[in-house]
């Protein structure tokens, strides 16, 4: 395990909850006030958040699979 569980959960919460909310907020404010490059910034931010979300989901699947395997070994 590279990250402690607590750090992992905090980063995952940021990626899954905070970043999408902030991207949406920026998009609404940027569109409302006609800020320059709003669409480009939102596109890049969504791509980054999607990439991070995918990495964390794959990591979670692998971790859960490993935990299940270890539990099966210990149970036998």
N, CA, C and O atoms as CSV, one atom per row, in Angstrom:
chain,resi,resn,atom,element,x,y,z
A,1,UNK,N,N,0.852,-1.174,0.000
A,1,UNK,CA,C,0.000,0.000,0.000
A,1,UNK,C,C,0.898,1.238,0.000
A,1,UNK,O,O,1.775,1.381,0.852
A,2,UNK,N,N,0.670,2.120,-0.959
A,2,UNK,CA,C,1.484,3.321,-1.079
A,2,UNK,C,C,0.970,4.428,-0.173
A,2,UNK,O,O,1.756,5.082,0.511
A,3,UNK,N,N,-0.336,4.645,-0.160
A,3,UNK,CA,C,-0.943,5.689,0.666
A,3,UNK,C,C,-1.588,5.084,1.901
A,3,UNK,O,O,-2.169,4.001,1.830
A,4,UNK,N,N,-1.492,5.769,3.027
A,4,UNK,CA,C,-2.279,5.319,4.185
A,4,UNK,C,C,-3.772,5.396,3.846
A,4,UNK,O,O,-4.184,6.234,3.044
A,5,UNK,N,N,-4.556,4.551,4.436
A,5,UNK,CA,C,-5.991,4.467,4.143
A,5,UNK,C,C,-6.694,5.806,4.310
A,5,UNK,O,O,-7.528,6.174,3.483
A,6,UNK,N,N,-6.369,6.537,5.370
A,6,UNK,CA,C,-7.017,7.835,5.631
A,6,UNK,C,C,-6.719,8.831,4.514
A,6,UNK,O,O,-7.621,9.533,4.056
A,7,UNK,N,N,-5.462,8.902,4.071
A,7,UNK,CA,C,-5.085,9.807,2.984
A,7,UNK,C,C,-5.792,9.418,1.699
A,7,UNK,O,O,-6.278,10.278,0.963
A,8,UNK,N,N,-5.848,8.124,1.431
A,8,UNK,CA,C,-6.538,7.626,0.238
A,8,UNK,C,C,-8.004,8.047,0.240
A,8,UNK,O,O,-8.514,8.528,-0.773
A,9,UNK,N,N,-8.678,7.872,1.365
A,9,UNK,CA,C,-10.100,8.229,1.461
A,9,UNK,C,C,-10.311,9.728,1.281
A,9,UNK,O,O,-11.288,10.137,0.653
A,10,UNK,N,N,-9.420,10.552,1.815
A,10,UNK,CA,C,-9.543,12.009,1.664
A,10,UNK,C,C,-9.370,12.401,0.199
A,10,UNK,O,O,-10.159,13.180,-0.335
A,11,UNK,N,N,-8.341,11.863,-0.449
A,11,UNK,CA,C,-8.102,12.188,-1.856
A,11,UNK,C,C,-9.252,11.689,-2.720
A,11,UNK,O,O,-9.697,12.381,-3.636
A,12,UNK,N,N,-9.726,10.495,-2.426
A,12,UNK,CA,C,-10.854,9.942,-3.190
A,12,UNK,C,C,-12.096,10.811,-3.022
A,12,UNK,O,O,-12.822,11.031,-3.992
A,13,UNK,N,N,-12.355,11.306,-1.822
A,13,UNK,CA,C,-13.494,12.194,-1.557
A,13,UNK,C,C,-13.351,13.481,-2.363
A,13,UNK,O,O,-14.328,13.979,-2.923
A,14,UNK,N,N,-12.138,14.018,-2.423
A,14,UNK,CA,C,-11.899,15.235,-3.206
A,14,UNK,C,C,-12.177,14.978,-4.682
A,14,UNK,O,O,-12.833,15.783,-5.343
A,15,UNK,N,N,-11.679,13.855,-5.197
A,15,UNK,CA,C,-11.842,13.536,-6.622
A,15,UNK,C,C,-13.305,13.269,-6.967
A,15,UNK,O,O,-13.775,13.689,-8.024
A,16,UNK,N,N,-14.024,12.582,-6.097
A,16,UNK,CA,C,-15.397,12.162,-6.406
A,16,UNK,C,C,-16.436,13.239,-6.077
A,16,UNK,O,O,-17.445,13.349,-6.774
A,17,UNK,N,N,-16.208,14.025,-5.040
A,17,UNK,CA,C,-17.220,14.986,-4.589
A,17,UNK,C,C,-16.816,16.441,-4.847
A,17,UNK,O,O,-17.557,17.197,-5.476
A,18,UNK,N,N,-15.645,16.819,-4.359
A,18,UNK,CA,C,-15.258,18.231,-4.354
A,18,UNK,C,C,-14.950,18.757,-5.758
A,18,UNK,O,O,-15.488,19.787,-6.163
A,19,UNK,N,N,-14.087,18.056,-6.503
A,19,UNK,CA,C,-13.700,18.557,-7.824
A,19,UNK,C,C,-14.891,18.718,-8.777
A,19,UNK,O,O,-15.010,19.765,-9.414
A,20,UNK,N,N,-15.777,17.720,-8.896
A,20,UNK,CA,C,-16.932,17.939,-9.785
A,20,UNK,C,C,-17.795,19.132,-9.358
A,20,UNK,O,O,-18.305,19.868,-10.203
A,21,UNK,N,N,-17.953,19.317,-8.053
A,21,UNK,CA,C,-18.742,20.454,-7.569
A,21,UNK,C,C,-18.065,21.781,-7.917
A,21,UNK,O,O,-18.728,22.725,-8.347
A,22,UNK,N,N,-16.751,21.852,-7.732
A,22,UNK,CA,C,-16.024,23.079,-8.056
A,22,UNK,C,C,-16.007,23.351,-9.563
A,22,UNK,O,O,-16.123,24.499,-9.992
A,23,UNK,N,N,-15.864,22.302,-10.353
A,23,UNK,CA,C,-15.883,22.465,-11.814
A,23,UNK,C,C,-17.244,23.000,-12.253
A,23,UNK,O,O,-17.317,23.901,-13.088
A,24,UNK,N,N,-18.308,22.454,-11.701
A,24,UNK,CA,C,-19.653,22.929,-12.028
A,24,UNK,C,C,-19.837,24.378,-11.600
A,24,UNK,O,O,-20.373,25.189,-12.356
A,25,UNK,N,N,-19.395,24.704,-10.393
A,25,UNK,CA,C,-19.503,26.081,-9.900
A,25,UNK,C,C,-18.762,27.038,-10.820
A,25,UNK,O,O,-19.297,28.081,-11.196
A,26,UNK,N,N,-17.532,26.687,-11.184
A,26,UNK,CA,C,-16.759,27.548,-12.077
A,26,UNK,C,C,-17.449,27.687,-13.437
A,26,UNK,O,O,-17.479,28.773,-14.015
A,27,UNK,N,N,-17.997,26.588,-13.937
A,27,UNK,CA,C,-18.678,26.638,-15.222
A,27,UNK,C,C,-19.876,27.571,-15.208
A,27,UNK,O,O,-20.079,28.344,-16.145
A,28,UNK,N,N,-20.665,27.502,-14.155
A,28,UNK,CA,C,-21.848,28.358,-14.054
A,28,UNK,C,C,-21.433,29.822,-13.907
A,28,UNK,O,O,-21.974,30.696,-14.583
A,29,UNK,N,N,-20.479,30.082,-13.029
A,29,UNK,CA,C,-20.027,31.464,-12.832
A,29,UNK,C,C,-19.347,31.993,-14.100
A,29,UNK,O,O,-19.597,33.122,-14.520
A,30,UNK,N,N,-18.492,31.170,-14.699
A,30,UNK,CA,C,-17.795,31.588,-15.915
A,30,UNK,C,C,-18.747,31.884,-17.059
A,30,UNK,O,O,-18.561,32.860,-17.786
A,31,UNK,N,N,-19.759,31.057,-17.224
A,31,UNK,CA,C,-20.742,31.287,-18.286
A,31,UNK,C,C,-21.597,32.511,-17.995
A,31,UNK,O,O,-21.911,33.289,-18.895
A,32,UNK,N,N,-21.966,32.674,-16.743
A,32,UNK,CA,C,-22.803,33.801,-16.363
A,32,UNK,C,C,-22.095,35.134,-16.607
A,32,UNK,O,O,-22.696,36.077,-17.122
A,33,UNK,N,N,-20.829,35.204,-16.237
A,33,UNK,CA,C,-20.074,36.452,-16.380
A,33,UNK,C,C,-19.230,36.495,-17.648
A,33,UNK,O,O,-18.424,37.407,-17.832
A,34,UNK,N,N,-19.414,35.510,-18.517
A,34,UNK,CA,C,-18.731,35.462,-19.812
A,34,UNK,C,C,-17.208,35.571,-19.652
A,34,UNK,O,O,-16.549,36.354,-20.337
A,35,UNK,N,N,-16.668,34.765,-18.725
A,35,UNK,CA,C,-15.222,34.761,-18.494
A,35,UNK,C,C,-14.507,34.088,-19.662
A,35,UNK,O,O,-15.027,33.157,-20.278
A,36,UNK,N,N,-13.323,34.572,-19.946
A,36,UNK,CA,C,-12.542,34.050,-21.059
A,36,UNK,C,C,-12.127,32.600,-20.790
A,36,UNK,O,O,-11.793,32.240,-19.662
A,37,UNK,N,N,-12.153,31.787,-21.824
A,37,UNK,CA,C,-11.680,30.396,-21.806
A,37,UNK,C,C,-12.429,29.494,-20.826
A,37,UNK,O,O,-11.904,28.457,-20.421
A,38,UNK,N,N,-13.629,29.869,-20.445
A,38,UNK,CA,C,-14.397,29.051,-19.504
A,38,UNK,C,C,-14.590,27.632,-20.030
A,38,UNK,O,O,-14.365,26.667,-19.299
A,39,UNK,N,N,-14.997,27.497,-21.269
A,39,UNK,CA,C,-15.254,26.168,-21.832
A,39,UNK,C,C,-13.988,25.318,-21.878
A,39,UNK,O,O,-14.030,24.124,-21.580
A,40,UNK,N,N,-12.873,25.923,-22.246
A,40,UNK,CA,C,-11.616,25.183,-22.320
A,40,UNK,C,C,-11.154,24.735,-20.937
A,40,UNK,O,O,-10.684,23.610,-20.772
A,41,UNK,N,N,-11.285,25.598,-19.959
A,41,UNK,CA,C,-10.883,25.267,-18.586
A,41,UNK,C,C,-11.754,24.141,-18.040
A,41,UNK,O,O,-11.252,23.212,-17.408
A,42,UNK,N,N,-13.048,24.226,-18.284
A,42,UNK,CA,C,-13.961,23.181,-17.814
A,42,UNK,C,C,-13.629,21.846,-18.488
A,42,UNK,O,O,-13.611,20.804,-17.833
A,43,UNK,N,N,-13.370,21.880,-19.788
A,43,UNK,CA,C,-13.051,20.649,-20.518
A,43,UNK,C,C,-11.804,19.979,-19.953
A,43,UNK,O,O,-11.794,18.767,-19.737
A,44,UNK,N,N,-10.761,20.752,-19.715
A,44,UNK,CA,C,-9.522,20.204,-19.163
A,44,UNK,C,C,-9.748,19.693,-17.740
A,44,UNK,O,O,-9.256,18.623,-17.381
A,45,UNK,N,N,-10.486,20.448,-16.931
A,45,UNK,CA,C,-10.736,20.038,-15.547
A,45,UNK,C,C,-11.545,18.744,-15.487
A,45,UNK,O,O,-11.256,17.869,-14.671
A,46,UNK,N,N,-12.553,18.618,-16.344
A,46,UNK,CA,C,-13.359,17.392,-16.375
A,46,UNK,C,C,-12.502,16.209,-16.816
A,46,UNK,O,O,-12.608,15.118,-16.256
A,47,UNK,N,N,-11.653,16.427,-17.822
A,47,UNK,CA,C,-10.774,15.348,-18.283
A,47,UNK,C,C,-9.835,14.908,-17.155
A,47,UNK,O,O,-9.631,13.710,-16.958
A,48,UNK,N,N,-9.271,15.844,-16.426
A,48,UNK,CA,C,-8.387,15.527,-15.306
A,48,UNK,C,C,-9.132,14.771,-14.211
A,48,UNK,O,O,-8.637,13.767,-13.699
A,49,UNK,N,N,-10.312,15.248,-13.856
A,49,UNK,CA,C,-11.086,14.596,-12.807
A,49,UNK,C,C,-11.514,13.191,-13.227
A,49,UNK,O,O,-11.498,12.268,-12.413
A,50,UNK,N,N,-11.896,13.028,-14.489
A,50,UNK,CA,C,-12.273,11.705,-14.988
A,50,UNK,C,C,-11.095,10.749,-14.929
A,50,UNK,O,O,-11.245,9.594,-14.529
A,51,UNK,N,N,-9.924,11.229,-15.327
A,51,UNK,CA,C,-8.719,10.403,-15.280
A,51,UNK,C,C,-8.407,9.987,-13.837
A,51,UNK,O,O,-8.150,8.813,-13.571
A,52,UNK,N,N,-8.431,10.937,-12.923
A,52,UNK,CA,C,-8.164,10.617,-11.514
A,52,UNK,C,C,-9.214,9.661,-10.956
A,52,UNK,O,O,-8.881,8.724,-10.231
A,53,UNK,N,N,-10.470,9.895,-11.292
A,53,UNK,CA,C,-11.534,9.006,-10.828
A,53,UNK,C,C,-11.350,7.585,-11.327
A,53,UNK,O,O,-11.579,6.624,-10.592
A,54,UNK,N,N,-10.935,7.457,-12.579
A,54,UNK,CA,C,-10.693,6.127,-13.147
A,54,UNK,C,C,-9.541,5.433,-12.441
A,54,UNK,O,O,-9.632,4.252,-12.107
A,55,UNK,N,N,-8.465,6.160,-12.216
A,55,UNK,CA,C,-7.307,5.588,-11.522
A,55,UNK,C,C,-7.689,5.138,-10.118
A,55,UNK,O,O,-7.309,4.048,-9.692
A,56,UNK,N,N,-8.431,5.962,-9.400
A,56,UNK,CA,C,-8.825,5.595,-8.042
A,56,UNK,C,C,-9.798,4.432,-8.033
A,56,UNK,O,O,-9.751,3.599,-7.128
A,57,UNK,N,N,-10.688,4.354,-9.028
A,57,UNK,CA,C,-11.632,3.234,-9.082
A,57,UNK,C,C,-10.900,1.922,-9.365
A,57,UNK,O,O,-11.187,0.899,-8.743
A,58,UNK,N,N,-9.961,1.955,-10.298
A,58,UNK,CA,C,-9.169,0.753,-10.589
A,58,UNK,C,C,-8.384,0.334,-9.359
A,58,UNK,O,O,-8.297,-0.852,-9.041
A,59,UNK,N,N,-7.814,1.313,-8.671
A,59,UNK,CA,C,-7.064,1.027,-7.452
A,59,UNK,C,C,-7.961,0.380,-6.398
A,59,UNK,O,O,-7.558,-0.574,-5.733
A,60,UNK,N,N,-9.178,0.903,-6.249
A,60,UNK,CA,C,-10.115,0.356,-5.272
A,60,UNK,C,C,-10.514,-1.075,-5.628
A,60,UNK,O,O,-10.578,-1.938,-4.753
A,61,UNK,N,N,-10.779,-1.329,-6.906
A,61,UNK,CA,C,-11.145,-2.676,-7.342
A,61,UNK,C,C,-10.016,-3.654,-7.037
A,61,UNK,O,O,-10.258,-4.742,-6.513
A,62,UNK,N,N,-8.789,-3.272,-7.364
A,62,UNK,CA,C,-7.641,-4.141,-7.102
A,62,UNK,C,C,-7.446,-4.372,-5.606
A,62,UNK,O,O,-7.156,-5.491,-5.181
A,63,UNK,N,N,-7.604,-3.319,-4.811
A,63,UNK,CA,C,-7.448,-3.443,-3.361
A,63,UNK,C,C,-8.511,-4.365,-2.789
A,63,UNK,O,O,-8.208,-5.241,-1.979
A,64,UNK,N,N,-9.767,-4.169,-3.212
A,64,UNK,CA,C,-10.860,-5.019,-2.726
A,64,UNK,C,C,-10.647,-6.480,-3.119
A,64,UNK,O,O,-10.902,-7.384,-2.323
A,65,UNK,N,N,-10.183,-6.706,-4.336
A,65,UNK,CA,C,-9.913,-8.059,-4.807
A,65,UNK,C,C,-8.816,-8.707,-3.958
A,65,UNK,O,O,-8.923,-9.873,-3.579
A,66,UNK,N,N,-7.766,-7.945,-3.664
A,66,UNK,CA,C,-6.664,-8.466,-2.846
A,66,UNK,C,C,-7.138,-8.766,-1.425
A,66,UNK,O,O,-6.762,-9.786,-0.847
A,67,UNK,N,N,-7.957,-7.886,-0.867
A,67,UNK,CA,C,-8.481,-8.104,0.481
A,67,UNK,C,C,-9.345,-9.363,0.531
A,67,UNK,O,O,-9.245,-10.150,1.473
A,68,UNK,N,N,-10.188,-9.553,-0.476
A,68,UNK,CA,C,-11.048,-10.742,-0.524
A,68,UNK,C,C,-10.203,-12.006,-0.614
A,68,UNK,O,O,-10.495,-13.000,0.051
A,69,UNK,N,N,-9.156,-11.972,-1.435
A,69,UNK,CA,C,-8.251,-13.108,-1.579
A,69,UNK,C,C,-7.573,-13.433,-0.250
A,69,UNK,O,O,-7.484,-14.598,0.136
A,70,UNK,N,N,-7.094,-12.399,0.449
A,70,UNK,CA,C,-6.428,-12.612,1.736
A,70,UNK,C,C,-7.395,-13.168,2.770
A,70,UNK,O,O,-7.018,-14.019,3.575
A,71,UNK,N,N,-8.647,-12.692,2.755
A,71,UNK,CA,C,-9.643,-13.205,3.684
A,71,UNK,C,C,-9.956,-14.680,3.406
A,71,UNK,O,O,-10.156,-15.463,4.335
A,72,UNK,N,N,-9.995,-15.050,2.127
A,72,UNK,CA,C,-10.247,-16.446,1.782
A,72,UNK,C,C,-9.101,-17.340,2.230
A,72,UNK,O,O,-9.324,-18.452,2.708
A,73,UNK,N,N,-7.881,-16.856,2.076
A,73,UNK,CA,C,-6.723,-17.645,2.507
A,73,UNK,C,C,-6.719,-17.812,4.015
A,73,UNK,O,O,-6.469,-18.909,4.514
A,74,UNK,N,N,-6.992,-16.745,4.748
A,74,UNK,CA,C,-7.003,-16.803,6.205
A,74,UNK,C,C,-8.147,-17.669,6.731
A,74,UNK,O,O,-8.027,-18.309,7.775
A,75,UNK,N,N,-9.256,-17.679,5.992
A,75,UNK,CA,C,-10.421,-18.453,6.414
A,75,UNK,C,C,-10.260,-19.936,6.213
A,75,UNK,O,O,-11.007,-20.713,6.808
A,76,UNK,N,N,-9.318,-20.361,5.400
A,76,UNK,CA,C,-9.154,-21.783,5.114
A,76,UNK,C,C,-8.168,-22.431,6.023
A,76,UNK,O,O,-7.919,-23.631,5.909
